[in-house]
């Protein structure tokens, strides 16, 4: 039997926290469930999941659908696409069975890349290696989650770049249906003498293909979201606070102008594997507290103030206790409400 | 609490509340902490604090256990399942005792004594298994906690394939499976052709075909197998026309011409010199090789006829491979002339001895790169003559012609087609050495060889569900 390897290379940077990563988790489970009912896919498709933030890891090693069970996705800091690609190529090198006189090798692997951001590392070397060694030996589909991904980088990797408007649960469902259908038709195609890579027609209102001849619009911002990393005073567990970037009209000196504000999306617990996926070398952007709208409670212990800032510049939660201990630096102190503006470090996204 | 602790506790408490105590009051405190009321209250405080801490620890431990994503290895419906379940494999240390509860009608049980999960899942889907457990050092020793573990039971891949008959009223319909038997050259021929699972699943037609013919008068026999291209819409007709065309071509050769051929072959066998070689070559290139060309031409004409009637058809729609042999038995052995275009394989097999492969399959690196009889370029090329073969053999176990629906699962690669071990494996497989316990009896007395062959072709091979056709002269 010849395998049809399908790789998912998934961005798990902080901006994916909350709905996007939960939807990807459910989406992958949905894909597997659907493929299990398809006799072509069940026998030929093998799946692997590689995730990347600042660091990249293999979340699910290449395996047949029958042994696969959906993993829980971690979240990390940074969007190191270079590391992600590097790790993907390592997996491809390691796993791909070549055709020899004795046996027939794998069908051309298919890679689905999902990302929502701009790479925080240098991608040139990885892209050059990809083009040299893998671009012709595999089929890549790059999908931008939302409009903020760096489409120019994606277009360097593949001509199959898609934009996915990920703003509602139904759109996610429709998106993963498209991925499932494309895998199914590819697995059928290998058995009926086709090329083994057949994307089905997507619902244009949800997923649109970018014309490789057209230059993509530059993203207005680096990210749609800004994310802060906090730690619970009590449980020591890390959590992420996510804000969506938006503009709002303000009067400046009698003139109406648009100013940048961040609106709270929510606070989410992450497990300590978060730090394994962070890129420690990356710098952080500073965001002023006066630009933030809304503050979360602590998602771990329920403390009233999830966004308290220690002298060390790190974020933790505070409750009614008189003396708080910073879970980052161990500093003890009384907290009051700060006046005016303070700059805090956002995570890399 | 001991007296010392009580004193410490109360003085700390006072200090925290900023209540100052003078020397004089200190003596009063000593008396106070010995009062029965204070002793009792301190005991309560001590118990409450202990409980508080214990509860908090229990909660943390519970929370950690509940947060863990637990999954049992997947099962398959109707397939025995056996797994040992241990806490350490999931990193669950703080559990003192536990049991697993599977949904009742699933057919899976957990044996607490051995830690073994076993049974045969009766149903497919994702199920919730309850882990019922007690924590180590929990405050209430009787209390049990619950956590759900997900357990996936996969469907049986074989049962996912549907078997939908092809529409009998459809254009160019032919039966989804056929078998045939014949006697020729003092041997028997069994041949079977069956629609692949991928076609059965979609309710579409069998694209493979075969045909055979033996003329007792001339002593010549023809066996042809063809495989219509999956991507061509009328390839089922293409393969049928190709096989019929070949047989008709050799039927139409006059008897005296076959007589001449007898002489050419006999002379070649006796002398093997330039002159007899040339005479044989002449026959092969001038006469024998006209068969595929004429069949190609028939397909061209057929397409033109349909097109003239207003049908939208192209020659490509009839794309098919073609393998055939022309056989004759002599006193000195058997002459075998062969022609092949496309994939599949044919060979003269001598059990545990050797195999003579007739023709090299036209296979590319990727599927769908094979050659078809409908391609005019196969005739233009000088490589055309490499498609023609001639052999004289003393004897054989079998002469076999098969479509790629058989060669792909049984040989995997073209290189393996030349290996006698692989042919021996195939023969053993046919003779019953397989997981399905299906045997084809090649004894000449057996009347059911073709039927058995058709049954044998149901063999299971993941990812290989193309149409299957095999013709065996034994």
Interface residues (C-beta under 8 A of the other chain):
Chain A: X1 X2 X33 X36 X37 X38 X39 X40 X42 X43 X44 X65 X66 X67 X68 X69 X71 X72 X99 X100 X101 X102 X103 X104 X188 X190 X191 X192 X193 X194 X195 X196 X235 X271
Chain B: X60 X67 X69 X71 X73 X74 X76 X126 X150 X152 X154 X155 X157 X160 X161 X197 X198 X201 X229 X230 X231 X365 X366 X367 X368 X412 X413 X415 X416 X461 X462 X463 X464 X465 X466
